[in-house]
């Protein structure tokens, strides 16, 4: 009996020792312990998974055949097929609607009132061109007067927006979403984004990250320290002095702020529109889709909706939607978003409704030999401008920067509260292999090295007369300037020697619209249009890069 008690006691002691070692092991490998040094890392837990921004759906990246795989009946050879890979990203579920864009207009009008002479160009620069509906031989005044603002068109895609305006909308959306996230997490005064925002007190994500005390014009009543920061009285150290609080403002490492909203690249848009993931078998695609949906026809083959058109488009001369009482696609111009089924990524209207701006500068070829990973043409690298005082320079109400369009209209490209940007210089490009200048639009195409007249000995020649007429793309050069009296002077290029419309200011747009025949519904089709002009058939949607893992779901083997 005594022997049994001794054995039981020994077992209990051994179990206590094991548990003690286990608890020590757990302490030494706590979540706040660095896996690199073993030091305790005192920091707030950050979210490891990126949340999808408002309006966005996840598109898992992968490899695909970019370009047309059907016969090229137009023989323009501007979309020959190439193998490309895109990283995972997020994309707007629908095209940006009139209601979404009106929210932007209302914000700009409230913060930069057009009645103030100083800000009139800010508001006027973001207003869509409603005159795009007018036609010399057509009566479209109903759309001219009502399409943007009438509630009946609220959920229709916005049109009359040029590429520059679309980019500025995406920037604005970034600031408003991150502003809301900071408020939600206690870093900004509640409702300041509506009650306290002014032209002088405007929020910008990059300014907040670089110098939080400069956000909202430096108003400390709006920009608050975090919950673990200076709201609590700092504890005194061993020597009696109070330690300064650290990391009291949100940072990138906090995991709160989202990457920027932007236009999708051409590769991203085409990949998302084709949605070949819907016909995947293991790690290969079973053929290439002709449209964003499966099959070679524009009508549904499903039993419940057999015969219904899967997009709205022009079906023939004088036929934009069929006959009364039995309309083929239910629309004659654009249609309410989500009126047609989504593709296999859950994206609506990737064919029909409106064509869409993408980020790329147009060139007739896609140079996959130079790059086949996240392909994009149009990089113009910048850096923060440093003032004479050695600090970053923040835009004020007196230094708003505008871009004057070819028609003389001004669009604000930087607003108060944002950090002024300048091109990168030799300090960033010296001995780099990946880029050697700020503007890379013409890399391997359109620069001097690409022309047949190129002379290696005269590569850096700045003699304009010697190089005149030797541009890769000899496009019209319109000019808008202001005379000494402040009057606008428009100079239209009337030269008869121009050979192309392609230049560094034309952008790609993708997808067929309500004005297009079915031929243009193919996601691989690509066309171009001047970035500062708008139409009644081009709209846009936003995208956002994904940080972290490629997939949101753990892959499991298929048996």
Secondary structure, 3 states (H helix, E strand, C coil): CHHHHHHHHHHHHHHHHHHHHHHHHHHHCCCCECCCCCCECCCCCCCCCCCCCCCEEEECCEEEEECCCCCCCCCCCCCCCEEEEECCEEEECCCCEHHHHHHHHHHHHHHCCCCCCCCHHHHHCCCCCHHHHCECCECCHHHHHHCCCCHHHCCEECCCCCHHHHHHHHHHHHHHHHHHHHHHCCCECCCHHHHCCCCCCCCCHHHHHHCHHHHHHHCCCCECCCCCCCCCCCCECCCCCECCCCCCCCCHHHCCCCCCCEECCHHHHHHHHHCHHHHEECCEECCCCCCCCCCCCCECCCCCCCCCECCCCCCECCECCEECCEECCCCCCCCECCCCCCCCCCCCCCCCCCEEEEEEECCCCCCCCCCCECCCCCCECEEECECCCCCECECCCCCCEEEECCCCCEEEEECCCCECEEECCHHHHCCCCCCCCCECCCCCCCCHHHCCCCCHHHCCCCCHHHHCCCCCCCECCCEEEECCCCCEEEECCCCCCCCECCCCCEEEEECCCCCCCHHHHCCCCEEEEECCCCCCCEECCEEEECCCCCCCCCCCCCC
